[in-house]
Amino acid sequence: MPHDAPAPHEVPASEPAAPAPDPAPDPDLARDARRAGVTAFVGTTIEWFDFYIYGSASALLLGKIFFADASPAVGTLAAFATFWVGFLARPLGGLIFGHFGDKYGRKKALITTLTMMGGATFCVGLLPGYDRIGAAAPILLVLLRMIQGVAMGGEWGGAVLIATEYAPPNRKLLYGAFAQQGSPVGNLLATLAFLGIAQLPDAAFESWGWRVPFLFSAVLVAVGLFIRLKLAETPEMRAALARNKPVKLPIKTVLSRYPLLVFLGVLAGTAGVAITYVKTTFALSWATSDLDFDRSTFLTVIALALVVQVIVQPFGAVLASKWPVRKAVLWMLIPEFVVLPVMFVLVGTGNFWLAVLGMGIATFPHAMYYAALAGILARVFPVEVRYTGMSLSYQLCTTLFAGTAPIVSQYLLTSFDSIWPVVALGLAYTGITLAGVLPLLARTGENAPADPDAAASDATGLRPGPRASIAGGA
């Protein structure tokens, strides 16, 4: 029995102790948990829509609009470089909003990140091009992309915690998938938005059409703010604030006490975040520049693959909640070594339906793993520094691997005039992920407790605790 557990009630020796009945589920708590999951999903969908429309625009025309003096190839590289700027800023957002989220609560941080993202995205839609304001255009574009990155860096960790800290103890990994589901849905909406305006004549598309998704994001942000303002602070955070004074400097605690967990968390996220940008942002540029696809056709290919992702991704969290997590991770990631090369071969044929088949099949491994990733990282750090710890791990991963994926892929393609170095890069991302997540699971324990605070305590020495199952199941 843990040392702080209440003493059992004494009963007369002549009367056997009746087994304690299972507590009846609280319908109010269940309702709040569902509402929190939906809030996390809607908020991340809007944030990812704003973030992904920039990726589609950078692949299709931002180089021409904002780097007009460069050649098409160099302009595309420059546009992908501005795309990366958003990822460079994400660790800063994770630190800023992780600090405030751990000290003052998750809700305030998430309202701020959504407002920042919406404002920056709307301003991109209003930004004049190089032909009108010269060098100021790309400079302002980079600044707005940085604001997007800071906002997204703070958004992800808070959204995951809104879902998982409201969830029942044995369903935290499943509820973490609510926040993760916002990524493919936001990406799908962004792709559909550009697919719609891609039907415009080139002159209209390049002058005003591409701006429409950026301006429309203001409507989505207003909806997201309305939903988030109605949700209360998470129960775990309220309890932590009532129990203790907040950690004075969460980042100092994370880096001094849990550096290995941060490092392994960085590696563990790689396949879940980087391969998506190889398959969408880079592949869109490759298919429309080097192959015979026009922009509408390949945007349709991506959209169909994203529909597949929306459908199959949650099953990753289900699988990890039914099996030991290590086994589930291996079953989800090992197929990537086969399906990713097959995808590029099929896309390289230039045939629409073969490209759809390849992209759809290649979606399964990293998408299912991405669903489980949030729950895995949310269980690593104690509640007092959880926002900071998991945000730092995830956002450093996106900076190092996801944000660089399109530009490194384009560089490899340009340097070697072959798609196979890009394939090798994608497979390397999978290997890096396995090198991080397997030791992370071993360190937190294959049989880690259902209570994530206890999991972090056992792994890091913050507090002792009993051990149960990390799988998130019963």
HELIX and SHEET records of a PDB file:
HELIX    1   1 PRO A   27  LEU A   60  1                                  34    
HELIX    2   2 LEU A   62  PHE A   66  1                                   5    
HELIX    3   3 PRO A   72  LEU A   88  1                                  17    
HELIX    4   4 ARG A   90  TYR A  104  1                                  15    
HELIX    5   5 ARG A  106  LEU A  126  1                                  21    
HELIX    6   6 TYR A  130  ILE A  133  1                                   4    
HELIX    7   7 ALA A  136  THR A  164  1                                  29    
HELIX    8   8 PRO A  169  ARG A  171  5                                   3    
HELIX    9   9 LYS A  172  ILE A  197  1                                  26    
HELIX   10  10 ASP A  202  SER A  207  1                                   6    
HELIX   11  11 GLY A  209  ARG A  211  5                                   3    
HELIX   12  12 VAL A  212  LEU A  229  1                                  18    
HELIX   13  13 PRO A  235  ARG A  243  1                                   9    
HELIX   14  14 PRO A  250  ARG A  257  1                                   8    
HELIX   15  15 PRO A  259  ALA A  268  1                                  10    
HELIX   16  16 THR A  270  TYR A  277  1                                   8    
HELIX   17  17 VAL A  278  PHE A  282  3                                   5    
HELIX   18  18 ALA A  283  SER A  289  1                                   7    
HELIX   19  19 ARG A  295  VAL A  312  1                                  18    
HELIX   20  20 PRO A  314  LYS A  322  1                                   9    
HELIX   21  21 VAL A  325  LEU A  333  1                                   9    
HELIX   22  22 GLU A  336  GLY A  348  1                                  13    
HELIX   23  23 PHE A  352  ALA A  378  1                                  27    
HELIX   24  24 VAL A  383  VAL A  385  5                                   3    
HELIX   25  25 ARG A  386  CYS A  397  1                                  12    
HELIX   26  26 THR A  398  ALA A  402  3                                   5    
HELIX   27  27 ALA A  405  PHE A  416  1                                  12    
HELIX   28  28 TRP A  420  THR A  444  1                                  25    
HELIX   29  29 PRO A  452  THR A  460  1                                   9    
END                                                                             
